Structure formats: structure tokens, C-alpha cells
Amino acid sequence: MAQILAYNVSEPTRVTDGAAIPIPLTPAGVGIAEFNLVIPSVPNFVELKAMVGIRGDFNTGSLLFRIFRDGQVIFYAREGFESAGSEQFYLVPIQMVDPNVTPGAHAYTLSVENLTAGTTATVIGPIVFSGLAVSP
């Protein structure tokens, strides 16, 4: 049976329109949530989950979400967006596993950047980012 080793969460806002964070054009990115996790010295994996609400403001484009551990990218995923009608609002789920993390304190950060010139989008919330360290 798996044993829980550590857990932490960052919840900057739990509602839509609880934030208004403009998403910058790549290569600039903006950190939208972060937390620290202390991992003991046993075999482990860290399950990372996030949910981010975004709004497409102008044109059609795509965003890049990244997860960093201690300043190093460990995950990235792309999400498209539009700015018209019912396609303007998105709730983006993100989930990944970070296996065999070295013991000690680690900083996890979730960021987003706009990959498409001539478009704009905004993080509007909710924003939730969590990490659960488990020993198999």
C-alpha cells in the first residue's frame, strides 16, 4: 500500500474572474502558482495536478504551460484558445508524475506563456496547483 510522504497546494484563486493575469508572449512566461515540498529519503513519486481558467482575448492562438522543479522544466503542454463566443473560456487540467525525486526541499512552479504573436489571453481563474509525494 502506498504511503503519503508529503503534500502541498497553491490556490491563488478558486473562482472564475478571481484573477486577471495577462499571459506574456514567449519566451517570457509568468508564474501563476508555486509551492514547496519536502521529500524524505525513500523511493517516491510526486503526482502534480493543476487546474487553470483562461480567457482568449484576441484572435486564435496557443499557450504553453510549464512545470518547474527547482527552476528546471520537468513538464510542458500546449493548449489552444480562441477569442470568440463560447470558445473564449477554458478550464485547463494538467496532471503529471515526477518520479524518484531526490530527498530534500523542492520548489514547484506552474507557469504559462503565449506562443502566438498577434494574440492575447488572460489567466482569470480558478488557479489550483498541488503536489502529493507518495512512496510506492
C-alpha positions as CSV (number, residue, x, y, z in Angstrom):
1,M,0.0,0.0,0.0
2,A,1.3,3.4,-0.9
3,Q,2.3,5.8,1.9
4,I,1.8,9.6,1.7
5,L,5.1,11.3,2.3
6,A,4.3,15.0,1.7
7,Y,1.5,17.2,0.3
8,N,1.2,20.9,-0.5
9,V,-1.0,23.1,-2.6
10,S,-1.1,26.6,-4.0
11,E,-4.5,28.1,-4.7
12,P,-4.2,31.7,-5.7
13,T,-7.9,31.8,-6.5
14,R,-10.7,29.2,-6.5
15,V,-13.2,31.1,-8.7
16,T,-13.5,32.4,-12.3
17,D,-12.6,36.1,-12.5
18,G,-10.7,35.8,-9.3
19,A,-7.5,36.8,-11.2
20,A,-6.6,38.9,-14.2
21,I,-3.1,37.9,-15.2
22,P,-2.1,38.8,-18.8
23,I,-0.2,35.9,-20.5
24,P,3.0,37.3,-21.9
25,L,4.4,36.3,-25.3
26,T,7.1,33.6,-25.3
27,P,9.9,33.4,-24.4
28,A,8.7,35.4,-21.3
29,G,6.4,33.4,-19.1
30,V,4.6,34.2,-15.9
31,G,4.5,32.0,-12.8
32,I,0.9,31.6,-11.7
33,A,1.2,29.2,-8.7
34,E,4.0,27.7,-6.6
35,F,4.7,25.6,-3.5
36,N,7.5,23.8,-1.7
37,L,7.6,20.1,-1.0
38,V,10.0,18.3,1.4
39,I,10.8,14.8,0.2
40,P,12.2,12.2,2.7
41,S,15.0,9.8,1.6
42,V,12.8,6.9,0.4
43,P,11.7,5.8,-3.1
44,N,8.9,8.1,-4.2
45,F,7.0,9.7,-7.0
46,V,5.3,13.1,-6.9
47,E,1.9,13.5,-8.5
48,L,1.3,17.1,-9.7
49,K,-2.1,18.4,-10.6
50,A,-3.3,21.8,-11.7
51,M,-6.4,23.5,-13.0
52,V,-6.2,26.9,-14.6
53,G,-9.0,29.0,-16.0
54,I,-8.1,31.1,-19.1
55,R,-9.9,33.6,-21.4
56,G,-9.0,34.1,-25.0
57,D,-9.0,37.9,-25.6
58,F,-7.9,38.4,-29.2
59,N,-7.5,36.1,-32.2
60,T,-6.8,32.4,-32.2
61,G,-3.5,31.0,-30.7
62,S,-1.9,28.6,-28.3
63,L,-0.4,28.7,-24.8
64,L,2.4,26.7,-23.2
65,F,2.1,25.6,-19.6
66,R,5.3,24.6,-17.9
67,I,6.0,22.9,-14.5
68,F,9.4,23.6,-13.0
69,R,11.1,21.8,-10.1
70,D,13.8,24.0,-8.6
71,G,14.0,26.2,-11.7
72,Q,14.3,23.3,-14.2
73,V,11.5,22.4,-16.6
74,I,10.1,18.9,-15.9
75,F,6.9,19.2,-17.9
76,Y,5.2,21.2,-20.6
77,A,2.0,21.1,-22.5
78,R,0.3,23.2,-25.1
79,E,-3.3,24.5,-25.1
80,G,-5.1,26.3,-27.9
81,F,-7.5,29.2,-27.5
82,E,-10.0,31.3,-29.4
83,S,-11.5,34.7,-28.6
84,A,-15.0,34.5,-30.0
85,G,-18.3,33.4,-28.5
86,S,-18.5,30.3,-26.3
87,E,-14.9,29.3,-27.3
88,Q,-13.5,32.2,-25.3
89,F,-13.3,30.5,-21.9
90,Y,-11.3,27.4,-21.0
91,L,-10.6,25.4,-17.9
92,V,-7.2,23.7,-18.5
93,P,-6.5,20.5,-16.5
94,I,-2.8,19.4,-16.1
95,Q,-1.6,16.2,-14.5
96,M,1.9,14.6,-14.4
97,V,4.1,12.4,-12.3
98,D,7.7,13.3,-11.2
99,P,9.4,10.0,-10.3
100,N,12.2,9.4,-7.9
101,V,12.7,13.0,-6.7
102,T,15.9,13.4,-4.7
103,P,15.4,13.9,-0.9
104,G,15.2,17.4,0.4
105,A,13.1,20.6,-0.1
106,H,11.9,21.3,-3.7
107,A,10.2,24.3,-5.2
108,Y,7.5,23.6,-7.8
109,T,6.2,26.4,-10.1
110,L,3.5,26.4,-12.7
111,S,3.9,29.0,-15.5
112,V,2.2,30.0,-18.7
113,E,3.2,31.8,-21.9
114,N,1.6,32.8,-25.2
115,L,3.2,31.1,-28.2
116,T,1.3,33.0,-30.9
117,A,2.2,36.6,-31.9
118,G,-0.7,38.9,-32.5
119,T,-3.0,37.2,-30.0
120,T,-3.8,37.8,-26.3
121,A,-5.1,35.7,-23.5
122,T,-5.6,36.1,-19.7
123,V,-5.5,33.8,-16.7
124,I,-8.8,34.5,-15.0
125,G,-9.0,31.6,-12.5
126,P,-9.6,29.4,-10.9
127,I,-5.9,28.6,-10.3
128,V,-5.1,25.4,-8.3
129,F,-1.7,23.6,-8.2
130,S,-0.9,20.7,-5.9
131,G,1.7,18.1,-5.3
132,L,1.4,14.7,-3.5
133,A,4.6,12.7,-2.7
134,V,4.0,9.0,-2.3
135,S,6.2,6.0,-1.5
136,P,5.2,3.0,-3.7
